[in-house]
């Protein structure tokens, strides 16, 4: 996969991820845990079908005996799936997104600590500017109310994502470098981790969801989220961990905020303030500047070799 293809695919993934906020605001009256349960259940069903077609029925025999790294990644996925939707129903979108803006910084720190990545100063600056932009978007929103519980639950998303992306890239680097892996540690296939995460999220939230109250309208929207907002993009992002670094994936993932605000403006009647527009410009500017600097640095390196 070429660099432009990888970036284009990551943009598509963030577009799909960004549907969650606006669709959640169009639900009738489903409780938070039930919303999470149905989204994770539809996600698990879609993943089960897709992965069975890809890997065959042997997938299920290997699932229970999967190596530890797959189960760790699966737990990370389950926390991400659960914490995001629960937080969205307990506090404002602004609070959730502000906390999630910590994702690139946490991921960069983990990549530096555990993968020995030496991040350029430009990337650190891009991360800082992107985080500042997202905080600026909602800092002066008079309609926002701070929720300690909702914000703490939201913190589970960037923490789990940082651990997960670091693990996925570690596996991807071992594959690309053709490092020998023991026969009893088949870590080369990380796709089942997403399925494990969806199943765990559904199982954990099931007892808290009873009795079910979701309408047919809500079930349709949650099925849409489970399949197109979770299953498909999560499978695609695993593939991208072999093309883009963990900090890059986390940084580009901030586009989800920009797209999410746009959807809310177009289809949920939310007003775009000056702070939203200026903060969004900071995020987009940081992403573009980081990519341009990388291209210039790579071009200079090639000229020196030539």
ChimeraX attribute file (.defattr): number of C-alpha atoms within 10 A of each C-alpha:
attribute: neighborCount
match mode: 1-to-1
recipient: residues
	/A:1	10
	/A:2	8
	/A:3	10
	/A:4	9
	/A:5	12
	/A:6	18
	/A:7	19
	/A:8	11
	/A:9	17
	/A:10	22
	/A:11	18
	/A:12	15
	/A:13	24
	/A:14	22
	/A:15	20
	/A:16	20
	/A:17	23
	/A:18	24
	/A:19	21
	/A:20	23
	/A:21	18
	/A:22	21
	/A:23	18
	/A:24	18
	/A:25	15
	/A:26	13
	/A:27	18
	/A:28	13
	/A:29	12
	/A:30	18
	/A:31	18
	/A:32	18
	/A:33	23
	/A:34	23
	/A:35	26
	/A:36	27
	/A:37	29
	/A:38	26
	/A:39	27
	/A:40	32
	/A:41	23
	/A:42	24
	/A:43	30
	/A:44	25
	/A:45	17
	/A:46	21
	/A:47	26
	/A:48	21
	/A:49	11
	/A:50	15
	/A:51	17
	/A:52	15
	/A:53	11
	/A:54	10
	/A:55	13
	/A:56	11
	/A:57	11
	/A:58	9
	/A:59	16
	/A:60	15
	/A:61	9
	/A:62	12
	/A:63	15
	/A:64	10
	/A:65	13
	/A:66	20
	/A:67	15
	/A:68	12
	/A:69	18
	/A:70	27
	/A:71	20
	/A:72	17
	/A:73	26
	/A:74	25
	/A:75	22
	/A:76	25
	/A:77	27
	/A:78	26
	/A:79	23
	/A:80	24
	/A:81	27
	/A:82	29
	/A:83	24
	/A:84	22
	/A:85	24
	/A:86	21
	/A:87	25
	/A:88	24
	/A:89	19
	/A:90	19
	/A:91	20
	/A:92	17
	/A:93	19
	/A:94	23
	/A:95	24
	/A:96	26
	/A:97	23
	/A:98	23
	/A:99	21
	/A:100	24
	/A:101	25
	/A:102	25
	/A:103	25
	/A:104	30
	/A:105	21
	/A:106	20
	/A:107	27
	/A:108	25
	/A:109	19
	/A:110	21
	/A:111	24
	/A:112	15
	/A:113	11
	/A:114	12
	/A:115	16
	/A:116	10
	/A:117	15
	/A:118	10
	/A:119	13
	/A:120	12
	/A:121	10
	/A:122	15
	/A:123	22
	/A:124	17
	/A:125	14
	/A:126	25
	/A:127	29
	/A:128	17
	/A:129	19
	/A:130	29
	/A:131	25
	/A:132	19
	/A:133	26
	/A:134	28
	/A:135	23
	/A:136	19
	/A:137	27
	/A:138	20
	/A:139	17
	/A:140	12
	/A:141	13
	/A:142	7
	/A:143	9
	/A:144	14
	/A:145	11
	/A:146	13
	/A:147	15
	/A:148	12
	/A:149	12
	/A:150	21
	/A:151	23
	/A:152	15
	/A:153	23
	/A:154	28
	/A:155	23
	/A:156	21
	/A:157	25
	/A:158	23
	/A:159	20
	/A:160	23
	/A:161	23
	/A:162	27
	/A:163	20
	/A:164	24
	/A:165	24
	/A:166	25
	/A:167	23
	/A:168	25
	/A:169	22
	/A:170	19
	/A:171	20
	/A:172	24
	/A:173	17
	/A:174	15
	/A:175	16
	/A:176	11
	/A:177	9
	/A:178	9
	/A:179	10
	/A:180	8
	/A:181	12
	/A:182	8
	/A:183	7
	/A:184	9
	/A:185	13
	/A:186	16
	/A:187	19
	/A:188	13
	/A:189	14
	/A:190	23
	/A:191	19
	/A:192	24
	/A:193	24
	/A:194	28
	/A:195	26
	/A:196	25
	/A:197	27
	/A:198	33
	/A:199	24
	/A:200	23
	/A:201	28
	/A:202	26
	/A:203	15
	/A:204	15
	/A:205	20
	/A:206	18
	/A:207	12
	/A:208	14
	/A:209	20
	/A:210	11
	/A:211	9
	/A:212	13
	/A:213	14
	/A:214	19
	/A:215	12
	/A:216	10
	/A:217	11
	/A:218	20
	/A:219	17
	/A:220	14
	/A:221	17
	/A:222	27
	/A:223	19
	/A:224	18
	/A:225	23
	/A:226	27
	/A:227	20
	/A:228	20
	/A:229	22
	/A:230	26
	/A:231	23
	/A:232	18
	/A:233	20
	/A:234	20
	/A:235	20
	/A:236	15
	/A:237	20
	/A:238	20
	/A:239	19
	/A:240	22
	/A:241	22
	/A:242	20
	/A:243	21
	/A:244	18
	/A:245	22
	/A:246	28
	/A:247	27
	/A:248	21
	/A:249	21
	/A:250	24
	/A:251	26
	/A:252	22
	/A:253	21
	/A:254	26
	/A:255	23
	/A:256	21
	/A:257	25
	/A:258	22
	/A:259	19
	/A:260	22
	/A:261	25
	/A:262	18
	/A:263	20
	/A:264	19
	/A:265	14
	/A:266	13
	/A:267	12
	/A:268	15
	/A:269	10
	/A:270	13
	/A:271	12
	/A:272	14
	/A:273	13
	/A:274	10
	/A:275	18
	/A:276	23
	/A:277	15
	/A:278	14
	/A:279	24
	/A:280	25
	/A:281	17
	/A:282	21
	/A:283	27
	/A:284	19
	/A:285	16
	/A:286	24
	/A:287	21
	/A:288	14
	/A:289	16
	/A:290	21
	/A:291	17
	/A:292	12
	/A:293	14
	/A:294	15
	/A:295	12
	/A:296	11
	/A:297	11
	/A:298	12
	/A:299	11
	/A:300	12
	/A:301	11
	/A:302	10
	/A:303	8
	/A:304	8
	/A:305	6
	/A:306	6
